[in-house]
Amino acid sequence: MEVKSHENWQDEIRTAFRDPLELAHHLGLPLDQLPPLPKNSDFPLLVPRGFADRMTKGDPCDPLLLQVWPHAAESNLEPFELADPVGDLKASLVPGLLQKYAQRALLVTSGACAVHCRYCFRQHFPYHDASPSQIHWQAQLDHLRQDLSLREVVLSGGDPLSLPDSVLASRIQELEGIAQLSTLRIHTRLPVVIPSRVTSDLRQILSESRFRIAVVIHANHPSEITPSVADALTKLHHASATVLNQSVLLAGVNDDADVLEQLSQALWQAGALPYYLHALDRVRGSARFAVPDQEAIRLVEILRSRLPGYLVPRLVREIEGARSKMPVG
């Protein structure tokens, strides 16, 4: 398809907060009210201004702020924490193509994200080695063509929607030429963080594809689901995409049954279904976000008592070498 729209969502990435001091000033928070910053970090702050505007000014414990604020505790490495906690590197068949589970393969389409979440399990992933160069892309396509067992391809990253619509359209068109593939899944946080990313061109790309399409978004707290986000998710739904949400259970952010219930209800009203509630992937420096399994199980049991089954996310953990996501409890 011909792509015409002005992609002003990219301006929101260009103008995002990158300096913690600037973000703190925007929120009216003196640094002495915030957790101390790490002395050295190779994972810099990145927060779009629209996402920051959802944070409560003057509140150092705002659940959206806690997800993105660099913390000195990131330097306190626990023995059980890993740079690659889910075994991505061992699952790499060619640069940028991972295969862990039957009938599906995952493409690391970009190393870019719209927001840097401090619990991100791929914050240490060697994107420079898996960059989607033309050589790597052709190698990925060749592997997908040769594996006749595949039915689904997952676009991940980084964030695949950090790609311009023109590039995304071209990639999807080439994937559509692989006969055995029938489902396209897109894992993205962009419709939540920058809802203007759901452009008319993106909706046209999805609605015209021969694939059955699932867009798996990532929201952890009901405050993330603003009216503009709800509108973006509804537009994806109307573009013939099944919209699912996966959350990460995070101490101090959403380890509360009321919060999780409100999130499920907000997603449903926006046309998205709760899909997974992930136990924290033990990436280096993330221990402050961990919620004990027994507490996680208790929270999901409360949700089951309050919500219809289709609004209760599955509590899972990803384990290196396992043939699927593993249920917790």
ABEGO torsion letter per residue (X at the ends): XBBABBBAAAAAAAABBABAAAAAAAAGBBAAABBBBBABBABBBBBBAAAAAABBBGBAABAAAAAABBBAAAABBBAABBABAAGAAAABABBGBBBABBGBBBBBABABBABBBAABAAAABBAAAABBBAAAAAAAAAAAAABAABABBBBBOEBAAABBAAAAAAAAAAAAABAABABBBBBBAAAAABAAABBAAAAAAAAABABBBBBBBBBABAAABBAAAAAAAAAAAAAGBBBBBBBBBBBGAABBAAAAAAAAAAAAAAGBBBABBBBBBBBBGAAAABBBAAAAAAAAAAAAAABBAAABBBBBBBBBGBABBBBBX
